[in-house]
Every structure is written in C-alpha cells, then in structure tokens.
Amino acid sequence: MTVALSVAILALFFLVIFQIAKASEYVAILKGEEVSRKQSNKINGFLMIAFLVLGLVGVWYCNELLYDKTLLVQPSASVEGERVDEMLWITLAVTGVVFILTQILLFWFAYKYQESENRKPYFFAHSTKLEAIWTAIPAVALTVLVVMGLRSWFLFTGDAPKGAMEVEVVGKQFGWIFRYAGEDGIMGKKYFKNIDEAKSNPLGQIWEDEANYDDVVTTQTMYVVKGKPVKMIIGSRDVIHDVGLSHFRLKMDAVPGTPTTLWFTPKYTTAEMKEITKNPNFQYEISCDQMCGNGHYSMKGVIEVVSQAEYDAWMAKQTPNYLLAFPEKAAQPVADKEAEKGTTAQATSTKNSSKM
C-alpha cells in the first residue's frame, strides 16, 4: 500500500511539472518570447537564492541530525589513529570552506549577473593568470593532504616497536581466524595445502615444525592488551578481504598468498570504551571492507582490549592448536614428550647432515 501511494505521488508530481511547463509555453506565445524570457530569468534568479539558503540550511540540519551517529563523536581507540582523525578534520575543514564559498558564489552570481538591458557582458577567451591560480591552489592543498596521509601510512605499515605483540589475522569466507605465538614467541610454519578444518588445522600449520606446538588459534574474537603495540600479520585463505578497524581508524587488505602488516597501540579497554560511549553492549569490531561474496555482510569479528593481567589469564586458559589436532598428545606423559621431541630433533639433524 505504501509503495503504491509513493508511486502515485511521484506520478502526480511529474504531471504537475509537465502541466506547468506547458502553461509556460502558452504564456510565452501570448506575451512574446523576449518578454517571457526576461520574466523567466528574474524568477530563476530568485529561485537560485532560495535554493542557496535552503541548501545550506539543509546541510546544517543533516549535520545536526546525523553527526551523533558517526564515529567522529568517539575518540580514536588507538594512539596512531589520532593522526588519522587529525588528517580527517583538516580535510573536512579545507573542503568545507571551499564547498560553502563555491556554492555561495555559484548561486549569487547566477542571481546578480542575470540578463539585464543596463549591463553588457564582457567576454574573454583565455587568462593564463586565472588558470594558474585555480590550478596551483588546489594542487598545493592536495599535495599537503597527500603527504600527511603518506606519512601516517608509512608509520602504520612500517616496523612495529620492539617488543610489540604479534597476531596473525587470516580472513576466510566468511569469518576471521587469529593465531598467537606460544611461550617460544615464534609462530610455526604453515602450508596452504595442509588446511583441514575437520582435523583442527584451519591455517595449514606444518606439524613437523616444533614452533607450531604451542601456537594458539582462535576464531572471530581477537584479544589485545591496552597500551601495548600489536602487529597484525594479515592474510587470506581464499579471496581478497579487508581488515577494517573503524574504531582504531585503520584498515588493511587481506590478500591470498601475500601477507600484509599493520600495527597500532590500543588506548582504551573494551570496558572503558563502554563507559565512554555509554553503550553497555559496545564492541570493537573487525569488519570486512572488501566485497568478498554472498556472505560478506556477516563477516564480523570482535576485538577485546583488556589489561595485561586479563590477557595473561585468558591465554592461560587456551589450548594450543596442536593439542586440538592431536588430543592424544595432551594425555602423553611429560617424559615421553621430551623423548619424542629429542628424537625428532635428532632425526632432523641427521637429515640435514646427510644433505651436507
């Protein structure tokens, strides 16, 4: 019913416009083309001023109405993201001033310089000075903005601070997989042909590599520590995804076969952000910002920012993925595990010696 009513109103609107246009043609014929044109110019001139005022009021109203629904009302959740906010505000200020000035000039000139018998238009075909001005000013402004963006980009994608926490982030249709190094601080090797969800190996870890024995793998929720830089080693298991960290003001593509990196320092724990936003259900979100298939809309992950003590307690409860893939190893006596580890190391050493 609502759709039919909307269509009827739209059809009536176009019918009214059509009738007004036809009436204008008849008036022009009766009054003469020149008189009709002059009257139309005056009407259009006043309409330009009306559109200018209504348009600027509309822009202000939309800002008042929708500003609170944007992330601009929330502080950046990462130290590095503050640079992005700064760059965004500068960009909005520059483009906002240019927008308002150009719109005022555009509509005011249309009104002020409408056709008049007391004024003769001046025509010139070329002005090198004007062209240089309207080319140089935007070029300089855009160059400054681009340089600011590149400096921030090189910071986020460069080397993370020494001692930064590392988390591997892998996208798949349609979810996220996270891997943390164990006590050895080294993530084991992996091979895509080893991927087997049924055997608890979603990343294709190579079980012959001992560095994989204590790696922890989780899905959908990533834990990081407040105030501690975290380096994300990003990849994809199938198609191109994109790690979108809107609260942290960062994003990075997840490309199959080509690892990318990004690092940031969380400023607020999830609990603190709930108080800041006055939203008890607040969550830091990892969104996929690249169309990746039919289930793209559902590809949402969560980041839990906690204290170091909370992170250590959470990590202590996690089971290495190796033991999930081989549960019988969890019940194996410690002495047998050490013996097996020594046998594996000896076999590897013998194999390497034979190659030499």
C-alpha positions in Angstrom: 0.0 0.0 0.0 2.8 2.4 0.9 4.7 1.6 -2.3 1.6 2.2 -4.4 0.9 5.5 -2.7 4.6 6.6 -3.2 4.4 5.8 -6.9 1.1 7.7 -7.2 2.5 10.8 -5.5 5.6 10.7 -7.7 3.5 10.3 -10.9 1.3 13.3 -9.7 4.4 15.4 -9.1 5.7 14.8 -12.6 2.3 15.5 -14.1 2.2 18.9 -12.3 5.6 19.8 -13.6 4.5 18.8 -17.1 1.4 21.0 -16.9 3.4 24.0 -15.6 5.9 23.6 -18.4 3.0 23.5 -21.0 1.4 26.6 -19.3 4.7 28.4 -19.5 4.9 27.7 -23.3 1.4 29.1 -23.8 2.2 32.2 -21.8 5.4 32.7 -23.8 3.4 32.5 -27.0 0.9 35.1 -25.8 3.4 37.6 -24.3 6.2 37.1 -26.8 9.5 35.2 -26.5 11.6 38.1 -25.3 9.3 39.3 -22.5 8.7 35.7 -21.4 12.5 35.1 -21.3 13.2 38.1 -19.1 10.4 37.2 -16.7 11.8 33.6 -16.5 15.3 35.0 -15.8 14.1 37.0 -12.9 12.2 34.1 -11.4 15.2 31.8 -11.9 17.4 34.4 -10.2 15.3 34.5 -7.1 15.0 30.7 -7.1 18.8 30.5 -7.1 18.9 32.5 -3.9 16.1 30.4 -2.4 18.0 27.2 -3.3 21.2 28.6 -1.8 19.6 29.3 1.5 17.5 26.1 1.7 20.6 24.1 0.6 22.9 25.5 3.3 20.2 25.1 5.9 19.7 21.5 4.8 23.4 20.8 5.1 23.4 22.2 8.6 20.3 20.3 9.6 21.7 17.0 8.3 24.9 17.6 10.3 22.9 18.3 13.4 20.7 15.2 12.8 23.3 12.7 11.8 26.6 13.8 13.5 25.9 11.8 16.6 25.5 8.6 14.6 29.1 8.9 13.2 32.3 7.7 14.8 33.6 11.3 14.9 31.9 11.7 18.3 34.0 8.9 19.7 37.8 9.3 20.3 40.2 7.2 18.3 40.7 3.9 20.1 44.4 3.8 19.0 47.3 6.2 19.5 48.2 6.0 15.8 44.5 6.6 14.8 44.7 10.1 16.3 46.8 11.0 13.3 44.0 9.8 11.0 41.4 11.9 13.0 43.7 14.9 12.7 44.0 14.5 9.0 40.3 13.9 8.6 39.4 17.1 10.5 41.9 19.1 8.4 40.4 17.7 5.2 36.9 18.4 6.3 37.8 22.0 7.2 39.5 22.7 3.9 36.8 21.0 1.7 34.1 22.5 3.9 35.3 26.1 3.5 35.7 25.5 -0.3 32.3 24.0 -0.6 30.5 26.8 1.2 32.4 29.5 -0.7 31.9 27.9 -4.1 28.2 27.3 -3.5 27.6 30.9 -2.3 29.4 32.3 -5.3 27.7 30.0 -7.8 24.2 30.8 -6.8 24.9 34.5 -6.0 26.5 35.1 -9.4 23.5 33.4 -11.1 21.3 35.9 -9.4 23.5 39.0 -9.6 24.5 38.6 -13.2 21.2 37.7 -14.7 20.2 39.2 -18.1 19.9 43.0 -17.9 19.4 45.7 -20.5 21.7 48.0 -18.5 24.7 45.7 -18.4 26.8 44.4 -21.3 28.6 41.1 -20.7 32.4 41.1 -21.0 33.9 38.1 -22.9 37.5 36.9 -22.8 38.7 33.7 -24.3 41.8 33.0 -22.2 43.5 34.0 -19.0 46.8 32.4 -18.1 46.8 34.1 -14.7 43.4 32.7 -13.7 44.2 29.2 -14.9 47.5 29.3 -12.9 45.7 30.4 -9.8 42.9 27.8 -9.9 45.4 25.1 -10.7 48.1 25.9 -8.3 46.0 26.4 -5.1 44.2 23.0 -5.3 47.4 21.3 -6.3 49.3 22.7 -3.2 46.4 21.9 -0.9 46.0 18.3 -2.2 49.8 17.8 -2.1 49.9 18.7 1.6 47.0 16.4 2.4 48.6 13.5 0.4 51.9 14.0 2.2 50.2 13.9 5.6 48.4 10.7 4.5 51.6 9.0 3.3 53.5 9.8 6.5 50.7 8.2 8.5 50.5 5.2 6.1 54.3 4.6 6.3 54.0 4.7 10.1 51.2 2.1 10.3 52.7 -0.3 7.8 56.3 0.1 8.9 58.2 -1.7 11.5 56.3 -2.1 14.8 58.1 -1.0 18.0 60.4 -3.5 19.6 58.5 -5.9 21.9 55.2 -5.5 20.1 52.7 -8.2 20.4 52.1 -10.2 17.2 48.8 -11.7 16.0 48.2 -13.4 12.7 44.9 -12.4 11.2 43.5 -14.6 8.4 40.3 -13.9 6.5 38.1 -16.6 5.0 34.6 -16.7 3.6 33.1 -15.5 5.9 34.9 -15.1 9.1 38.3 -14.4 10.8 41.0 -16.7 12.2 43.6 -15.5 14.7 46.9 -17.1 15.7 49.1 -16.2 18.7 52.7 -17.5 19.3 53.2 -19.5 22.4 55.9 -19.3 25.0 58.6 -19.6 22.4 57.4 -16.3 20.8 57.6 -17.9 17.3 54.8 -18.7 15.0 55.3 -22.0 13.3 55.4 -22.5 9.5 52.3 -23.3 7.5 51.3 -24.5 4.1 48.0 -23.9 2.4 47.7 -27.5 1.2 47.6 -28.6 4.9 44.4 -26.7 5.6 41.9 -29.1 7.0 39.0 -27.8 9.2 37.9 -31.3 10.1 41.4 -32.0 11.6 41.6 -28.7 13.5 44.0 -27.2 11.1 42.3 -24.1 9.7 45.6 -22.4 8.8 47.5 -25.3 7.4 50.1 -25.5 10.1 53.0 -27.8 9.5 53.0 -30.1 12.5 56.6 -31.2 11.8 57.7 -27.7 12.8 58.1 -27.7 16.6 57.3 -23.9 16.7 53.7 -24.9 16.0 53.3 -27.0 19.1 52.4 -24.0 21.4 50.6 -21.7 18.9 47.1 -20.8 19.9 44.4 -20.4 17.2 41.0 -18.7 17.8 38.2 -17.5 15.6 36.1 -14.4 15.5 37.4 -12.7 18.7 41.0 -11.3 19.0 42.5 -10.3 22.3 45.0 -7.5 22.6 46.4 -5.5 25.5 45.8 -1.9 26.3 48.8 0.3 25.8 50.9 -2.4 24.1 51.6 -2.1 20.4 50.1 -5.0 18.4 51.4 -6.0 15.0 48.8 -7.7 12.8 50.2 -10.1 10.2 47.3 -10.2 7.7 46.4 -12.8 5.1 43.6 -14.5 3.4 42.6 -18.2 2.9 40.5 -17.7 -0.3 39.6 -14.3 -1.8 40.7 -10.7 -1.1 39.2 -9.4 2.2 40.0 -6.3 4.1 40.6 -5.8 7.8 38.5 -2.8 8.7 39.3 -1.4 12.2 37.0 1.7 12.2 37.2 2.4 15.9 41.0 2.3 15.6 40.8 4.4 12.4 42.8 1.8 10.4 42.3 -0.8 7.6 44.4 -3.1 5.5 43.8 -5.6 2.7 44.0 -9.3 3.3 45.4 -10.8 0.1 45.8 -14.6 -0.6 49.5 -15.5 -0.7 50.7 -12.0 0.0 51.0 -11.2 3.7 50.4 -7.6 4.7 51.1 -5.9 8.1 49.6 -3.2 10.2 50.3 -2.1 13.8 48.6 0.1 16.4 48.5 0.8 20.1 45.1 0.4 21.8 44.2 3.3 24.1 41.1 2.1 25.9 40.0 -1.3 27.1 36.6 -2.6 25.9 35.2 -1.9 29.4 36.5 1.7 29.3 35.0 2.3 25.8 31.6 1.1 27.1 31.7 3.9 29.6 32.9 6.5 27.1 30.2 5.6 24.6 27.6 5.0 27.3 26.8 1.8 25.5 26.9 -1.4 27.7 26.9 -3.5 24.5 29.8 -1.8 22.8 32.3 -4.0 21.0 35.4 -3.2 18.9 34.6 -4.5 15.5 36.7 -6.1 12.7 34.7 -5.7 9.5 35.5 -6.9 6.1 35.7 -3.7 4.0 36.0 -5.6 0.6 33.1 -7.2 -1.1 34.1 -10.9 -0.8 30.9 -12.9 -1.7 27.3 -13.6 -0.7 28.1 -13.7 3.0 30.2 -10.5 3.1 27.6 -8.7 5.2 28.1 -11.3 8.0 31.9 -11.2 8.1 32.3 -9.5 11.5 34.9 -10.1 14.1 35.4 -8.7 17.6 38.5 -7.2 19.3 38.6 -7.4 23.1 41.1 -4.9 24.5 42.0 -6.0 28.0 44.7 -5.3 30.7 47.9 -7.4 30.7 46.7 -9.4 33.6 43.4 -10.2 31.9 45.2 -11.2 28.8 47.6 -13.5 30.6 44.6 -15.1 32.4 42.8 -15.6 29.1 45.9 -17.0 27.4 46.5 -19.5 30.2 43.1 -21.0 29.5 43.8 -21.5 25.8 44.8 -24.9 24.4 47.5 -24.9 21.7 46.0 -25.9 18.3 48.5 -28.8 18.1 46.8 -30.5 21.0 43.4 -29.9 19.5 44.6 -31.6 16.3 46.2 -34.4 18.3 44.2 -34.7 21.6 46.1 -37.9 22.5 49.3 -35.8 22.9 47.6 -33.9 25.8 47.5 -37.0 27.9 51.0 -38.1 27.0 53.5 -38.0 30.0 56.0 -35.2 30.0 58.9 -37.6 29.9 57.6 -39.2 26.7 57.0 -35.8 25.1 60.6 -34.8 25.8 61.9 -38.1 24.4 59.8 -37.7 21.3 61.0 -34.1 20.9 64.6 -35.2 21.2 64.1 -38.0 18.7 62.5 -35.5 16.3 65.4 -33.1 16.7 67.9 -35.9 16.2 66.2 -37.1 13.1 66.2 -33.6 11.7 69.9 -33.1 12.5 70.7 -36.4 10.8 68.7 -35.5 7.7 70.5 -32.1 7.4 73.9 -33.8 7.9 73.1 -36.3 5.1 72.3 -33.3 2.8 75.7 -31.8 3.5 
